[in-house]
Amino acid sequence: MNQTNTDYFRNRRSVRAFRGEAPSRELIDNILRDAMRAPNTGNKQLYSAVVTRDPARLEALRPAHFSQPASQAPVLVTVCADVRRFERWCEVSDAVPQFRNLQGLTAAVIDAAIYAQQIITIAEMQGLGTCWLGTTTYNAPEIAAALKLPQGVVPVGCIAIGWPDGQPAQCERLPLRAVVYEEEYPEFCDEEIKELYRAKDDFAENAKFVAENGKQTLAQVFTDVRYPASTSEPFSAKFRQYLTDAGFRL
Ligand SMILES: Cc1cc2nc3c(=O)[nH]c(=O)nc-3n(C[C@H](O)[C@H](O)[C@H](O)COP(=O)(O)O)c2cc1C
């Protein structure tokens, strides 16, 4: 890896504020084409992407992302796990597709996630700002309706893309030893776990969240405020229904 690439990876961060002008269609198309060189399962390419740049359609799509700040980007690329297009090809080729099972879905979700990350990396290396919108899987039916996704095409992530308006601060990461283990997975005692997560607990922005939300620990912000079961359970049920309606046997 040359120095420029190392700098990119060490300095990267998500961007949630964008300038008004949209990146050109040619630039976005080139990014989406180059990203297709990503590895994928059996080279079946079980993914697709829908680009939204029309202002009226952006307005219609944003509520499905709770109109969060990053969804105000001038381009939203919804990346989908897509077994349908491959199935259609099988059907017109006298082959019987069998992909609406857990392995088929998993392969398609992995393909889509890798494709999405490749889009992010290439876009950011060209100076664009991006942010993944995880709200995509919360509101899959609404997104499918807005984009006219057929059954078997599952929105997995939406990438907000635009020219960055300023440079946001970089956030923290765990130390390498918390994530990468030599030869065997270790057993951490309570003190070791606390020590490994100290970088997160001590990060000033995170400490601010804890105080603002009247919590004792950062972990409580994650469990009680940002990702409580009271929202993740209904959104899980909604997503499961979306998948079973599409004929996935899970
Ligand atoms: C699956 C996934 C879902 C995400 N969902 C959102 C989201 O809905 N809104 C948002 O602002 N950022 C979202 N992000 C971005 C993360 O918050 C961000 O990557 C993380 O906090 C680390 O920050 P960094 O990318 O700046 O290093 C998401 C990222 C991923 C991979």
The ligand as an SDF file (V2000), in Angstrom:
LIG
                    3D

 31 33  0  0  0  0  0  0  0  0999 V2000
  -24.4950   -0.9880    8.8650 C   0  0  0  0  0  0  0  0  0  0  0  0
  -24.2290    0.4610    9.1700 C   0  0  0  0  0  0  0  0  0  0  0  0
  -25.2960    1.2760    9.5040 C   0  0  0  0  0  0  0  0  0  0  0  0
  -25.0880    2.6390    9.7530 C   0  0  0  0  0  0  0  0  0  0  0  0
  -26.1590    3.4500    9.9680 N   0  0  0  0  0  0  0  0  0  0  0  0
  -25.9690    4.7740   10.0870 C   0  0  0  0  0  0  0  0  0  0  0  0
  -27.0870    5.6500   10.1540 C   0  0  0  0  0  0  0  0  0  0  0  0
  -28.2530    5.2330   10.0490 O   0  0  0  0  0  0  0  0  0  0  0  0
  -26.8380    6.9810   10.3110 N   0  0  0  0  0  0  0  0  0  0  0  0
  -25.5770    7.4940   10.3920 C   0  0  0  0  0  0  0  0  0  0  0  0
  -25.4360    8.6980   10.5150 O   0  0  0  0  0  0  0  0  0  0  0  0
  -24.4820    6.6750   10.3270 N   0  0  0  0  0  0  0  0  0  0  0  0
  -24.6640    5.3410   10.1460 C   0  0  0  0  0  0  0  0  0  0  0  0
  -23.5830    4.5060   10.0050 N   0  0  0  0  0  0  0  0  0  0  0  0
  -22.2150    5.0590   10.0930 C   0  0  0  0  0  0  0  0  0  0  0  0
  -21.6240    4.6970   11.4520 C   0  0  0  0  0  0  0  0  0  0  0  0
  -22.2810    5.4070   12.4510 O   0  0  0  0  0  0  0  0  0  0  0  0
  -20.1240    5.0040   11.4180 C   0  0  0  0  0  0  0  0  0  0  0  0
  -19.4840    4.2670   10.4050 O   0  0  0  0  0  0  0  0  0  0  0  0
  -19.4630    4.6750   12.7720 C   0  0  0  0  0  0  0  0  0  0  0  0
  -20.0080    5.4750   13.7990 O   0  0  0  0  0  0  0  0  0  0  0  0
  -17.9740    4.8950   12.7180 C   0  0  0  0  0  0  0  0  0  0  0  0
  -17.7200    6.2180   12.3150 O   0  0  0  0  0  0  0  0  0  0  0  0
  -16.7410    6.5260   11.0590 P   0  0  0  0  0  0  0  0  0  0  0  0
  -17.3300    5.8240    9.8570 O   0  0  0  0  0  0  0  0  0  0  0  0
  -16.7690    8.0210   10.8990 O   0  0  0  0  0  0  0  0  0  0  0  0
  -15.4060    6.0070   11.4180 O   0  0  0  0  0  0  0  0  0  0  0  0
  -23.7720    3.1600    9.7350 C   0  0  0  0  0  0  0  0  0  0  0  0
  -22.7010    2.3190    9.4110 C   0  0  0  0  0  0  0  0  0  0  0  0
  -22.9380    0.9950    9.1090 C   0  0  0  0  0  0  0  0  0  0  0  0
  -21.7670    0.1220    8.6890 C   0  0  0  0  0  0  0  0  0  0  0  0
  1  2  1  0
  2  3  1  0
  2 30  2  0
  3  4  2  0
  4  5  1  0
  4 28  1  0
  5  6  2  0
  6  7  1  0
  6 13  1  0
  7  8  2  0
  7  9  1  0
  9 10  1  0
 10 11  2  0
 10 12  1  0
 12 13  2  0
 13 14  1  0
 14 15  1  0
 14 28  1  0
 15 16  1  0
 16 17  1  0
 16 18  1  0
 18 19  1  0
 18 20  1  0
 20 21  1  0
 20 22  1  0
 22 23  1  0
 23 24  1  0
 24 25  2  0
 24 26  1  0
 24 27  1  0
 28 29  2  0
 29 30  1  0
 30 31  1  0
M  END
$$$$
